[in-house]
Amino acid sequence: MQTKRTIFGNRWLPYLLLAPQLAVTVIFFLWPAGQAVWQSFLREDAFGLKTSFVGLSNYTRLFDNAEYINALKVTLVFSVSTAALALISSLLLALALDRTIRSSRVYTTLLVWPYAVAPAIAGVLWWFIFNPTIGIMPYLLERVGYDWNHALQKGDAMALVIIAAAWKQISYNFLFFVAGLQSIPASMREAAAIDGAGPVKRFWTITLPLLSPTTFFLLVVNVVYTMFDTFAVIDATTGGGPAQATMILVYKVYDDGFIGLNLGSSAAQSVILMGIVIALTIIQFRYVERRVTY
Amino acid sequence: MVENHRWLDVLAHLTLILGVVIVAFPVYIAVVASTHEPADFVSGLIPLLPGDNAVATYASVLEGGVSSQMSVPILTMLKNSLIMAVLIAVGKIVISVLSAYAIVYFRFPFRQLAFWMIFVTLMLPVEVRIVPTFQVVADLGMLNSYAGLTIPLIASATATFLFRQVFLTIPDELMEAARIDGAGPMKFFRDILLPLSRTNIAALFVILFIYGWNQYLWPILITTDAGFYTIVAGIKRMADVVDSEPLWNYIMATAVLAMLPPVIVVIAMQRLFVKGLVETEK
């Protein structure tokens, strides 16, 4: 690990400087994570009087449980759809911005502010727009013969949370795509244009391949976002319903732990999620290392 | 531009305008809704043009005059959110800048271990360890307090890495010169490192303020006493009224008030915001 060529020689000062960060880390991160691992091997009886060690049974039960398998599928559909919607729409906007020169600052300002809106608020806003009795979208959909009701129909509920989650993420992706586009040398596109490649061909053969590091980075960030930060979107709109149609993994940990009070199962789910985050973080950091050496 | 395609420029502007409209649409609807009377939401379609009830709505929301739906004035929630956001942002910056300083400028046993312990926090978002973390905070008696709202969230690997990067780019000669002039480690830190990292600190503050303001799950768990509700977490409790249609104009007024401070921060400090966003992802 990198250090300075010259350093301060002081025995206790570095520990003192690190103490606050490490104290918070141990008390509120490592200890609870260890607890989750430990509790995932235990089961409480119905009255909470006796706790017994059950080995891996909490895990095996999860994978036999139709609700958990459903939550895995829901999370996959939700993550992929939200990431795709947010990435494609922000790429379109970034490409459009790349063509405008004079007005780009104004457009950027008008497009980045949703980053600051809390996921919970984004959920409430779209929930209002899609309200089955008075919302504007169901009204318009009825005109074309579609009867929208996210409180009853599974597909509608999923569409609602995807739209709300993607809306909030567009500004973030947009900023990184704009930066990615600006780092593509103009000479490459000019050379291709001289060789007779039109705008569409240039996009597929030059812009998109050269954007792939940015796209891959954003894909990882978006998956992390949809898996963990969208808890608030779900809680503020559908609450996992109807009939578990929007029950993503993170929401199920909360639901089973705090509402169902099934601590062993909730802990086992926590441990699985930790495994997923660790995998995603490793992917992200390996990739960032490569990006630095480009 | 490479070549001049009039239709492409037009298409670009149309795409951007459409994007701006879609992005702004939900907020426009919310602002419009907050200017109407509750009776306008009973049936039919939500109003699409501003009404004339804005002053009355915002006044009663801020003071908590809407008895059936709000036990706490929004003003109290705004104050709690502000306290929480500032404490989290300042707390994260302080503890991260100190630990980055220790890691870069000192060599000591277990340095590697300390670095990895900080790194691991990246992999443990609060959402995946909700129940045990809640138990720890409850055991420490920190429920319904600002300490409980903020301290468990202030460990930060991202901020520590950011400051580590910044410190590594600061020339070694500065420190040698400071040492020759007789400056000790804390004097060097205060008089040279901190002023040199000023813009990084400001950029990070913008990002962390938004992060702290927008916290949702944690405040919901930690606060049961209405006096500690934050506005982002409180809005759900308002919308969840049993057996009656929600009072939409008040909910939307609250939503507008909840997003206003962070949105203003982003627009007013766009440059710092973008810098912070890009840096924290390195």
Interface residues (C-beta under 8 A of the other chain):
Chain A: M1 Q2 T3 K4 R5 T6 I7 F8 N10 R11 L13 P14 Y15 L17 L18 P20 Q21 L22 V24 T25 V26 I27 F28 F29 L30 W31 P32 A33 Q35 A36 Q39 S89 L92 L93 L95 A96 L97 R99 T100 I101 S103 Y107 T108 T109 L110 L111 V112 W113 P114 Y115 A116 V117 A118 P119 A120 I121 A122 V124 L125 W126 W127 F128 I129 N131 T133 I134 G135 I136 Y139 W167 I170 S171 Y172 L175 F176 A179 A186 R189 E190 A193 P199 R202 F217 V221 F228 D229 F231 A232 D235 A236 V250 V253 Y254 G257 F258 L263 S266 A267 S270 L273 M274 V277 I278 T281 V288
Chain B: M1 V2 E3 H5 L8 D9 L11 A12 H13 T15 L16 G19 V20 I22 V23 A24 F25 P26 V27 I29 A30 A33 F41 S43 G44 L45 I46 L48 V94 I95 S96 L98 S99 Y101 A102 I103 V104 Y105 F106 R107 F108 R111 Q112 A114 F115 M117 I118 V120 T121 L122 M123 L124 P125 E127 V128 R129 I130 V131 P132 T133 F134 Q135 V136 V137 L140 I151 P152 I154 A155 S156 T160 L168 D172 M175 E176 R179 P185 M186 F188 I210 W213 N214 Y216 L217 L221 V232 A233 I235 K236 A239 W248 I251 M252 A255 A258 M259 P262 V263 V265 V266 I267 Q270 F273 V274 L277 V278 E281 K282
